[in-house]
Amino acid sequence: MSAINYSEKIPNNVNLAEDRTLQRALEQWQPNFINWWDDMGPEGSTDHEVYLRTAVSVDPQGWAQFGHVKMRDYRWGIFLNPGDSERQVHFGDHKGEKAWQDVPGEHRANLRRIIVTQGDTEPASVEQQRHLGLTAPSMYDLRNLFQINVEEGRHLWAMVYLLQKHFGRDGREEAEALLQRNSGDADNPRILGAFNEKTPDWLAFFMFTYFTDRDGKFQLAALTESAFDPLARTTKFMLTEEAHHMFVGESGVSRVIQRTCQVMNEIKTDDVQKVRAAGAIDLGTIQRYLNFHYSVTIDLFGADQSSNAATFYSSGLKGRYEEGKRTDDHVLKGQTYKVLEVQNGQLVEKEVPMLNALNEVLRDDFIKDSVAGVERWNKVIDKAGLPHRLKVPHKAFHRQIGALAGIKVAPDGRPVSEAEWAAKEAEWLPTAEDRAFVASLMGRCVEPGQFAHWIAPPAMGINRQPIDFEYVRFG
């Protein structure tokens, strides 16, 4: 196999050309990654030239270079935010000590687990989105899908770099395993439940990128605080790309709502069957998709009480969201936080040690952020002069993890009987009929400047290009 020209093929700021051990590890891993991309990446896209943003350095000029490129030839780079040799650990039991450049032996297993779990989500979402290009509502949307796919691939590279650089043979084995698990596979599934769900249509994709990529934002932000400096610097750079994924989700749902409202005003009714017959996705279906994706995503934060979360924090491995802006002692011993549990059929709050409730702290931060975006969707409905409202369900709704797992709770937070849940589930979560209807709209529309009937065009194109720009050149 010919040697890789590292600065060309793998743009990086980790001195890859000088690191023979890492080079050898990546030379073995790279062909397997390309095989995985060919087998599990975007279907039928091998010959497309896509107008993609490529990071070639971490400075503002270098991290967003645009041009048409085949995704298979995309330059998956390895970037860490610039380091600070004086950086200190600023939370947990090691607070005030110098940040670690190498993995301390006593934290090796936990750090590896954190990096592997984060790394596993990246290829998983590419696998979940594999078929979506075949039903894209526009060339603009197809390009955005592909941009997300290559960036998830780059985020996988970022985690594999950490594994191979800092974890020796264990790290190399974990890096291989990241390519061997597959989303939804019965024998070898992805680690986290939400990443084994199907993403069967574009409304699901937009909800996934709005909610589940937002989980990514909060998890990455918590890791940017890590005492293990290479992890903190790697995840900080990943956050610059995560913002685009959430934009695709938020603006995508917004455009679906905009088109639905237009149709409702044209036909002067909110009758579900008439709205559907006019080729738009009714607001009730949008609400049910929202309920599903939101509830599946908040499970990703883990159990509301977790000794692992306490260990990760006290050890300095994973902080809170925006740790530096918080005004407490950043050690948290003796502090408490409220979590929910069910007593006598009612949801009640109880105080627990904050260290054990850090998953819940992060979940609550995520919820505030999610609600803000849903309010922006409501402004689209307001602007159309319609009285409808979308809202996130109660955080106890449809939970599968922690103290609330399996408890039947309505979207408004009322515990309900099995009988009421069975009677109302079709009002609260997407039904097979909803999914079949949305699937029926998913025809491919990829002429430049053309958009499927169920979604409005965006307000502007990508990188100041016109909306009808040729974002994808089909081979």
Secondary structure as a PSIPRED ss2 file (coil, helix, strand):
# PSIPRED VFORMAT (PSIPRED V4.0)

   1 M C   1.000  0.000  0.000
   2 S C   1.000  0.000  0.000
   3 A C   1.000  0.000  0.000
   4 I C   1.000  0.000  0.000
   5 N C   1.000  0.000  0.000
   6 Y H   0.000  1.000  0.000
   7 S H   0.000  1.000  0.000
   8 E H   0.000  1.000  0.000
   9 K H   0.000  1.000  0.000
  10 I C   1.000  0.000  0.000
  11 P C   1.000  0.000  0.000
  12 N E   0.000  0.000  1.000
  13 N C   1.000  0.000  0.000
  14 V C   1.000  0.000  0.000
  15 N C   1.000  0.000  0.000
  16 L H   0.000  1.000  0.000
  17 A H   0.000  1.000  0.000
  18 E H   0.000  1.000  0.000
  19 D C   1.000  0.000  0.000
  20 R H   0.000  1.000  0.000
  21 T H   0.000  1.000  0.000
  22 L H   0.000  1.000  0.000
  23 Q H   0.000  1.000  0.000
  24 R H   0.000  1.000  0.000
  25 A H   0.000  1.000  0.000
  26 L H   0.000  1.000  0.000
  27 E H   0.000  1.000  0.000
  28 Q H   0.000  1.000  0.000
  29 W H   0.000  1.000  0.000
  30 Q H   0.000  1.000  0.000
  31 P H   0.000  1.000  0.000
  32 N H   0.000  1.000  0.000
  33 F H   0.000  1.000  0.000
  34 I H   0.000  1.000  0.000
  35 N H   0.000  1.000  0.000
  36 W H   0.000  1.000  0.000
  37 W H   0.000  1.000  0.000
  38 D H   0.000  1.000  0.000
  39 D H   0.000  1.000  0.000
  40 M H   0.000  1.000  0.000
  41 G C   1.000  0.000  0.000
  42 P C   1.000  0.000  0.000
  43 E C   1.000  0.000  0.000
  44 G C   1.000  0.000  0.000
  45 S C   1.000  0.000  0.000
  46 T C   1.000  0.000  0.000
  47 D C   1.000  0.000  0.000
  48 H C   1.000  0.000  0.000
  49 E E   0.000  0.000  1.000
  50 V E   0.000  0.000  1.000
  51 Y E   0.000  0.000  1.000
  52 L E   0.000  0.000  1.000
  53 R E   0.000  0.000  1.000
  54 T E   0.000  0.000  1.000
  55 A C   1.000  0.000  0.000
  56 V C   1.000  0.000  0.000
  57 S C   1.000  0.000  0.000
  58 V C   1.000  0.000  0.000
  59 D C   1.000  0.000  0.000
  60 P C   1.000  0.000  0.000
  61 Q C   1.000  0.000  0.000
  62 G C   1.000  0.000  0.000
  63 W C   1.000  0.000  0.000
  64 A C   1.000  0.000  0.000
  65 Q E   0.000  0.000  1.000
  66 F E   0.000  0.000  1.000
  67 G E   0.000  0.000  1.000
  68 H E   0.000  0.000  1.000
  69 V E   0.000  0.000  1.000
  70 K E   0.000  0.000  1.000
  71 M H   0.000  1.000  0.000
  72 R H   0.000  1.000  0.000
  73 D H   0.000  1.000  0.000
  74 Y C   1.000  0.000  0.000
  75 R C   1.000  0.000  0.000
  76 W C   1.000  0.000  0.000
  77 G C   1.000  0.000  0.000
  78 I E   0.000  0.000  1.000
  79 F C   1.000  0.000  0.000
  80 L C   1.000  0.000  0.000
  81 N C   1.000  0.000  0.000
  82 P C   1.000  0.000  0.000
  83 G C   1.000  0.000  0.000
  84 D C   1.000  0.000  0.000
  85 S C   1.000  0.000  0.000
  86 E C   1.000  0.000  0.000
  87 R C   1.000  0.000  0.000
  88 Q E   0.000  0.000  1.000
  89 V C   1.000  0.000  0.000
  90 H C   1.000  0.000  0.000
  91 F C   1.000  0.000  0.000
  92 G C   1.000  0.000  0.000
  93 D C   1.000  0.000  0.000
  94 H C   1.000  0.000  0.000
  95 K C   1.000  0.000  0.000
  96 G C   1.000  0.000  0.000
  97 E C   1.000  0.000  0.000
  98 K E   0.000  0.000  1.000
  99 A C   1.000  0.000  0.000
 100 W E   0.000  0.000  1.000
 101 Q C   1.000  0.000  0.000
 102 D C   1.000  0.000  0.000
 103 V C   1.000  0.000  0.000
 104 P C   1.000  0.000  0.000
 105 G H   0.000  1.000  0.000
 106 E H   0.000  1.000  0.000
 107 H H   0.000  1.000  0.000
 108 R H   0.000  1.000  0.000
 109 A H   0.000  1.000  0.000
 110 N H   0.000  1.000  0.000
 111 L H   0.000  1.000  0.000
 112 R H   0.000  1.000  0.000
 113 R H   0.000  1.000  0.000
 114 I H   0.000  1.000  0.000
 115 I H   0.000  1.000  0.000
 116 V H   0.000  1.000  0.000
 117 T H   0.000  1.000  0.000
 118 Q H   0.000  1.000  0.000
 119 G H   0.000  1.000  0.000
 120 D H   0.000  1.000  0.000
 121 T H   0.000  1.000  0.000
 122 E H   0.000  1.000  0.000
 123 P H   0.000  1.000  0.000
 124 A H   0.000  1.000  0.000
 125 S H   0.000  1.000  0.000
 126 V H   0.000  1.000  0.000
 127 E H   0.000  1.000  0.000
 128 Q H   0.000  1.000  0.000
 129 Q C   1.000  0.000  0.000
 130 R C   1.000  0.000  0.000
 131 H C   1.000  0.000  0.000
 132 L H   0.000  1.000  0.000
 133 G H   0.000  1.000  0.000
 134 L H   0.000  1.000  0.000
 135 T H   0.000  1.000  0.000
 136 A C   1.000  0.000  0.000
 137 P C   1.000  0.000  0.000
 138 S C   1.000  0.000  0.000
 139 M H   0.000  1.000  0.000
 140 Y H   0.000  1.000  0.000
 141 D H   0.000  1.000  0.000
 142 L H   0.000  1.000  0.000
 143 R H   0.000  1.000  0.000
 144 N H   0.000  1.000  0.000
 145 L H   0.000  1.000  0.000
 146 F H   0.000  1.000  0.000
 147 Q H   0.000  1.000  0.000
 148 I H   0.000  1.000  0.000
 149 N H   0.000  1.000  0.000
 150 V H   0.000  1.000  0.000
 151 E H   0.000  1.000  0.000
 152 E H   0.000  1.000  0.000
 153 G H   0.000  1.000  0.000
 154 R H   0.000  1.000  0.000
 155 H H   0.000  1.000  0.000
 156 L H   0.000  1.000  0.000
 157 W H   0.000  1.000  0.000
 158 A H   0.000  1.000  0.000
 159 M H   0.000  1.000  0.000
 160 V H   0.000  1.000  0.000
 161 Y H   0.000  1.000  0.000
 162 L H   0.000  1.000  0.000
 163 L H   0.000  1.000  0.000
 164 Q H   0.000  1.000  0.000
 165 K H   0.000  1.000  0.000
 166 H H   0.000  1.000  0.000
 167 F C   1.000  0.000  0.000
 168 G H   0.000  1.000  0.000
 169 R H   0.000  1.000  0.000
 170 D H   0.000  1.000  0.000
 171 G H   0.000  1.000  0.000
 172 R H   0.000  1.000  0.000
 173 E H   0.000  1.000  0.000
 174 E H   0.000  1.000  0.000
 175 A H   0.000  1.000  0.000
 176 E H   0.000  1.000  0.000
 177 A H   0.000  1.000  0.000
 178 L H   0.000  1.000  0.000
 179 L H   0.000  1.000  0.000
 180 Q H   0.000  1.000  0.000
 181 R C   1.000  0.000  0.000
 182 N C   1.000  0.000  0.000
 183 S C   1.000  0.000  0.000
 184 G C   1.000  0.000  0.000
 185 D C   1.000  0.000  0.000
 186 A C   1.000  0.000  0.000
 187 D C   1.000  0.000  0.000
 188 N C   1.000  0.000  0.000
 189 P C   1.000  0.000  0.000
 190 R C   1.000  0.000  0.000
 191 I C   1.000  0.000  0.000
 192 L C   1.000  0.000  0.000
 193 G H   0.000  1.000  0.000
 194 A H   0.000  1.000  0.000
 195 F H   0.000  1.000  0.000
 196 N H   0.000  1.000  0.000
 197 E C   1.000  0.000  0.000
 198 K C   1.000  0.000  0.000
 199 T C   1.000  0.000  0.000
 200 P C   1.000  0.000  0.000
 201 D C   1.000  0.000  0.000
 202 W H   0.000  1.000  0.000
 203 L H   0.000  1.000  0.000
 204 A H   0.000  1.000  0.000
 205 F H   0.000  1.000  0.000
 206 F H   0.000  1.000  0.000
 207 M H   0.000  1.000  0.000
 208 F H   0.000  1.000  0.000
 209 T H   0.000  1.000  0.000
 210 Y H   0.000  1.000  0.000
 211 F H   0.000  1.000  0.000
 212 T H   0.000  1.000  0.000
 213 D H   0.000  1.000  0.000
 214 R H   0.000  1.000  0.000
 215 D H   0.000  1.000  0.000
 216 G H   0.000  1.000  0.000
 217 K H   0.000  1.000  0.000
 218 F H   0.000  1.000  0.000
 219 Q H   0.000  1.000  0.000
 220 L H   0.000  1.000  0.000
 221 A H   0.000  1.000  0.000
 222 A H   0.000  1.000  0.000
 223 L H   0.000  1.000  0.000
 224 T C   1.000  0.000  0.000
 225 E C   1.000  0.000  0.000
 226 S C   1.000  0.000  0.000
 227 A C   1.000  0.000  0.000
 228 F E   0.000  0.000  1.000
 229 D H   0.000  1.000  0.000
 230 P H   0.000  1.000  0.000
 231 L H   0.000  1.000  0.000
 232 A H   0.000  1.000  0.000
 233 R H   0.000  1.000  0.000
 234 T H   0.000  1.000  0.000
 235 T H   0.000  1.000  0.000
 236 K H   0.000  1.000  0.000
 237 F H   0.000  1.000  0.000
 238 M H   0.000  1.000  0.000
 239 L H   0.000  1.000  0.000
 240 T H   0.000  1.000  0.000
 241 E H   0.000  1.000  0.000
 242 E H   0.000  1.000  0.000
 243 A H   0.000  1.000  0.000
 244 H H   0.000  1.000  0.000
 245 H H   0.000  1.000  0.000
 246 M H   0.000  1.000  0.000
 247 F H   0.000  1.000  0.000
 248 V H   0.000  1.000  0.000
 249 G H   0.000  1.000  0.000
 250 E H   0.000  1.000  0.000
 251 S H   0.000  1.000  0.000
 252 G H   0.000  1.000  0.000
 253 V H   0.000  1.000  0.000
 254 S H   0.000  1.000  0.000
 255 R H   0.000  1.000  0.000
 256 V H   0.000  1.000  0.000
 257 I H   0.000  1.000  0.000
 258 Q H   0.000  1.000  0.000
 259 R H   0.000  1.000  0.000
 260 T H   0.000  1.000  0.000
 261 C H   0.000  1.000  0.000
 262 Q H   0.000  1.000  0.000
 263 V H   0.000  1.000  0.000
 264 M H   0.000  1.000  0.000
 265 N H   0.000  1.000  0.000
 266 E H   0.000  1.000  0.000
 267 I H   0.000  1.000  0.000
 268 K C   1.000  0.000  0.000
 269 T C   1.000  0.000  0.000
 270 D C   1.000  0.000  0.000
 271 D C   1.000  0.000  0.000
 272 V H   0.000  1.000  0.000
 273 Q H   0.000  1.000  0.000
 274 K H   0.000  1.000  0.000
 275 V H   0.000  1.000  0.000
 276 R H   0.000  1.000  0.000
 277 A H   0.000  1.000  0.000
 278 A C   1.000  0.000  0.000
 279 G C   1.000  0.000  0.000
 280 A C   1.000  0.000  0.000
 281 I C   1.000  0.000  0.000
 282 D C   1.000  0.000  0.000
 283 L H   0.000  1.000  0.000
 284 G H   0.000  1.000  0.000
 285 T H   0.000  1.000  0.000
 286 I H   0.000  1.000  0.000
 287 Q H   0.000  1.000  0.000
 288 R H   0.000  1.000  0.000
 289 Y H   0.000  1.000  0.000
 290 L H   0.000  1.000  0.000
 291 N H   0.000  1.000  0.000
 292 F H   0.000  1.000  0.000
 293 H H   0.000  1.000  0.000
 294 Y H   0.000  1.000  0.000
 295 S H   0.000  1.000  0.000
 296 V H   0.000  1.000  0.000
 297 T H   0.000  1.000  0.000
 298 I H   0.000  1.000  0.000
 299 D H   0.000  1.000  0.000
 300 L C   1.000  0.000  0.000
 301 F C   1.000  0.000  0.000
 302 G C   1.000  0.000  0.000
 303 A C   1.000  0.000  0.000
 304 D C   1.000  0.000  0.000
 305 Q C   1.000  0.000  0.000
 306 S C   1.000  0.000  0.000
 307 S H   0.000  1.000  0.000
 308 N H   0.000  1.000  0.000
 309 A H   0.000  1.000  0.000
 310 A H   0.000  1.000  0.000
 311 T H   0.000  1.000  0.000
 312 F H   0.000  1.000  0.000
 313 Y H   0.000  1.000  0.000
 314 S H   0.000  1.000  0.000
 315 S C   1.000  0.000  0.000
 316 G C   1.000  0.000  0.000
 317 L C   1.000  0.000  0.000
 318 K C   1.000  0.000  0.000
 319 G C   1.000  0.000  0.000
 320 R C   1.000  0.000  0.000
 321 Y C   1.000  0.000  0.000
 322 E C   1.000  0.000  0.000
 323 E H   0.000  1.000  0.000
 324 G H   0.000  1.000  0.000
 325 K H   0.000  1.000  0.000
 326 R C   1.000  0.000  0.000
 327 T C   1.000  0.000  0.000
 328 D C   1.000  0.000  0.000
 329 D C   1.000  0.000  0.000
 330 H C   1.000  0.000  0.000
 331 V C   1.000  0.000  0.000
 332 L C   1.000  0.000  0.000
 333 K C   1.000  0.000  0.000
 334 G C   1.000  0.000  0.000
 335 Q C   1.000  0.000  0.000
 336 T E   0.000  0.000  1.000
 337 Y E   0.000  0.000  1.000
 338 K E   0.000  0.000  1.000
 339 V E   0.000  0.000  1.000
 340 L E   0.000  0.000  1.000
 341 E E   0.000  0.000  1.000
 342 V E   0.000  0.000  1.000
 343 Q E   0.000  0.000  1.000
 344 N C   1.000  0.000  0.000
 345 G C   1.000  0.000  0.000
 346 Q E   0.000  0.000  1.000
 347 L E   0.000  0.000  1.000
 348 V E   0.000  0.000  1.000
 349 E E   0.000  0.000  1.000
 350 K E   0.000  0.000  1.000
 351 E E   0.000  0.000  1.000
 352 V E   0.000  0.000  1.000
 353 P E   0.000  0.000  1.000
 354 M H   0.000  1.000  0.000
 355 L H   0.000  1.000  0.000
 356 N H   0.000  1.000  0.000
 357 A H   0.000  1.000  0.000
 358 L H   0.000  1.000  0.000
 359 N H   0.000  1.000  0.000
 360 E H   0.000  1.000  0.000
 361 V H   0.000  1.000  0.000
 362 L H   0.000  1.000  0.000
 363 R H   0.000  1.000  0.000
 364 D H   0.000  1.000  0.000
 365 D H   0.000  1.000  0.000
 366 F H   0.000  1.000  0.000
 367 I H   0.000  1.000  0.000
 368 K H   0.000  1.000  0.000
 369 D H   0.000  1.000  0.000
 370 S H   0.000  1.000  0.000
 371 V H   0.000  1.000  0.000
 372 A H   0.000  1.000  0.000
 373 G H   0.000  1.000  0.000
 374 V H   0.000  1.000  0.000
 375 E H   0.000  1.000  0.000
 376 R H   0.000  1.000  0.000
 377 W H   0.000  1.000  0.000
 378 N H   0.000  1.000  0.000
 379 K H   0.000  1.000  0.000
 380 V H   0.000  1.000  0.000
 381 I H   0.000  1.000  0.000
 382 D H   0.000  1.000  0.000
 383 K H   0.000  1.000  0.000
 384 A C   1.000  0.000  0.000
 385 G C   1.000  0.000  0.000
 386 L C   1.000  0.000  0.000
 387 P C   1.000  0.000  0.000
 388 H C   1.000  0.000  0.000
 389 R C   1.000  0.000  0.000
 390 L C   1.000  0.000  0.000
 391 K C   1.000  0.000  0.000
 392 V C   1.000  0.000  0.000
 393 P C   1.000  0.000  0.000
 394 H C   1.000  0.000  0.000
 395 K C   1.000  0.000  0.000
 396 A C   1.000  0.000  0.000
 397 F C   1.000  0.000  0.000
 398 H C   1.000  0.000  0.000
 399 R C   1.000  0.000  0.000
 400 Q C   1.000  0.000  0.000
 401 I C   1.000  0.000  0.000
 402 G H   0.000  1.000  0.000
 403 A H   0.000  1.000  0.000
 404 L H   0.000  1.000  0.000
 405 A C   1.000  0.000  0.000
 406 G C   1.000  0.000  0.000
 407 I C   1.000  0.000  0.000
 408 K C   1.000  0.000  0.000
 409 V E   0.000  0.000  1.000
 410 A C   1.000  0.000  0.000
 411 P C   1.000  0.000  0.000
 412 D C   1.000  0.000  0.000
 413 G C   1.000  0.000  0.000
 414 R C   1.000  0.000  0.000
 415 P E   0.000  0.000  1.000
 416 V C   1.000  0.000  0.000
 417 S C   1.000  0.000  0.000
 418 E H   0.000  1.000  0.000
 419 A H   0.000  1.000  0.000
 420 E H   0.000  1.000  0.000
 421 W H   0.000  1.000  0.000
 422 A H   0.000  1.000  0.000
 423 A H   0.000  1.000  0.000
 424 K H   0.000  1.000  0.000
 425 E H   0.000  1.000  0.000
 426 A H   0.000  1.000  0.000
 427 E H   0.000  1.000  0.000
 428 W H   0.000  1.000  0.000
 429 L C   1.000  0.000  0.000
 430 P C   1.000  0.000  0.000
 431 T C   1.000  0.000  0.000
 432 A H   0.000  1.000  0.000
 433 E H   0.000  1.000  0.000
 434 D H   0.000  1.000  0.000
 435 R H   0.000  1.000  0.000
 436 A H   0.000  1.000  0.000
 437 F H   0.000  1.000  0.000
 438 V H   0.000  1.000  0.000
 439 A H   0.000  1.000  0.000
 440 S H   0.000  1.000  0.000
 441 L C   1.000  0.000  0.000
 442 M C   1.000  0.000  0.000
 443 G C   1.000  0.000  0.000
 444 R C   1.000  0.000  0.000
 445 C C   1.000  0.000  0.000
 446 V C   1.000  0.000  0.000
 447 E C   1.000  0.000  0.000
 448 P C   1.000  0.000  0.000
 449 G C   1.000  0.000  0.000
 450 Q C   1.000  0.000  0.000
 451 F C   1.000  0.000  0.000
 452 A C   1.000  0.000  0.000
 453 H C   1.000  0.000  0.000
 454 W C   1.000  0.000  0.000
 455 I C   1.000  0.000  0.000
 456 A C   1.000  0.000  0.000
 457 P C   1.000  0.000  0.000
 458 P C   1.000  0.000  0.000
 459 A C   1.000  0.000  0.000
 460 M C   1.000  0.000  0.000
 461 G C   1.000  0.000  0.000
 462 I H   0.000  1.000  0.000
 463 N H   0.000  1.000  0.000
 464 R H   0.000  1.000  0.000
 465 Q C   1.000  0.000  0.000
 466 P C   1.000  0.000  0.000
 467 I C   1.000  0.000  0.000
 468 D C   1.000  0.000  0.000
 469 F C   1.000  0.000  0.000
 470 E C   1.000  0.000  0.000
 471 Y C   1.000  0.000  0.000
 472 V E   0.000  0.000  1.000
 473 R E   0.000  0.000  1.000
 474 F C   1.000  0.000  0.000
 475 G C   1.000  0.000  0.000
